[in-house]
Amino acid sequence: MPAHPRARTLAFALIAALALSAIGCGTQPPGKPTAATPEPVAQVTQGGATASPFANPRTSRSATPEVPAASRIISPTDTPSPGTPSLRTAPLPAHTRMAVADPSGLVAPSCPRPSSVFKTVAISDLANADVGPTDDSQKLQDGTNHSVAASAWAYPASQVHDWMEGRGAPPGKKIAFLTFDDGPTGVTTPQIQKILRDEGVHATFFVVGRQVNDKTAPVLRQSIADGHAVAIHSYGHDYHYLYPQRVANAQHISCDLDWARAAVRAALGLGYTSQAFRYPGGSLSWKGLAASEAAAKASGMTWIDWNSLSGDADAHWPHATPDDLVSNVFRSAQLEPAAQRNALVILNHDFFPNPKTVAALPTIIRKLKAAGYEFGIID
């Protein structure tokens, strides 16, 4: 019988505790922050740790890469260095032009800017395309995180959450929700966008606000124009700030969400709102989330974990080749109750560099299609 998504064995808990410094959708251990690396999974395996290929996808966490390189990230209220364009002054298409001030605090949050483990972002020529919308249906639909046209394949976060948790009736059809964490990046994200266009499917990008700057804003706008959803993954992805001693700090989480929304609104416009957010590390990794969940719910947001994963940044799943990632998606799904597989939320990453996910994605999509899945996004 498949393991229940909330089940945790003592052995698994021990593995998670011992590996906390190296795993987790950016997991960091309590205490002093350490420098991240592009493939922390390799550090775990090189150190001799052998992870079970049958880890529960809901308790598996993936690692935060260091994003090397080129451009300084500008936050909505940062003072840019000389010669660096500011998000507040950079020209934007008329439909995404932002206001100078927002009394609600969602463009200029009143709380101090959260700390971040992300510092820089690499940019490629692909990121400069900024094709943008060609008609009104491709523009951001006010009050959502997607375009007008994408409403046809968008599902409320609360509904997707309930499906994953086995609450209420499951969907009457198979729906795959491809999700990508830790972007936008100016290399991997455009590569993934191109694959999604070529395959004719859509996805949800859970973005890190600290990654949004004048050079990656076009990448976000392209996601909207292509019919994807842009959801929130945090502003800084800093576990020490969000979960000191592995216990959630509700005030910090709320501030972090405000700054993340502000960063995305600076790129997409004041009409941007997302019901969906994903805790860095996933909800099962931390204690004391009740207060932050209540606050998020009061603001209309619902957390979204995953029930399938490619394992592209996870020590508990084979990840040496693109074929491993393809296999992981379907193997991890089998650990869920059959009814909950009808709503498959698949964790991937668009950090840089991530060539294995880019290589595996076309096959993942085609196998999902062959298994009868259609593709949705999470509003």
DARA-V560610 format. One record per residue. RES is the residue in one letter. PSI is psi as a letter, one per 40 degrees, with the letter a starting at -180 (* if undefined). Layout:
# DARA-V560610
res = [RES RES]
psi = [PSI PSI]
This chain:
# DARA-V560610
res = [M P A H P R A R T L A F A L I A A L A L S A I G C G T Q P P G K P T A A T P E P V A Q V T Q G G A T A S P F A N P R T S R S A T P E V P A A S R I I S P T D T P S P G T P S L R T A P L P A H T R M A V A D P S G L V A P S C P R P S S V F K T V A I S D L A N A D V G P T D D S Q K L Q D G T N H S V A A S A W A Y P A S Q V H D W M E G R G A P P G K K I A F L T F D D G P T G V T T P Q I Q K I L R D E G V H A T F F V V G R Q V N D K T A P V L R Q S I A D G H A V A I H S Y G H D Y H Y L Y P Q R V A N A Q H I S C D L D W A R A A V R A A L G L G Y T S Q A F R Y P G G S L S W K G L A A S E A A A K A S G M T W I D W N S L S G D A D A H W P H A T P D D L V S N V F R S A Q L E P A A Q R N A L V I L N H D F F P N P K T V A A L P T I I R K L K A A G Y E F G I I D]
psi = [h i h h d e h h i d d d d d d d d d e d e e i h f f h i i i a h i i h i i d g d d d d d d d e e h h i h e f i h d d e i i i i h i h h i b d i i h h i d e i h i i h e h i i d e e h h i i d e e h i i d i h e e e e d g i d i i h i i i e h d i h i h i d d e e d f d a i e i d e e i h h h e a f i i d d e d d e i h i d d d d d d d d e f h a h i i e i h h h g h i h i e a i i e c d d d d d d d d d d d e f i i i h h h i h d e e h a d d e d d d d d d d d d e e i i h i h e i d e f h d d d d g h f e h h h d d d d d d d d d d d d d d d d d d e i e e h h h e h i h h h e i d e e i i f e d d d d d d d d d e e i h i h b i e i i e f e f h e e i h f d i d d d d d d d d d d d d e e i i d d e e d g h h h h i i f i h i g d d d d d d d d d d d d d d d d e e i i h i i h *]
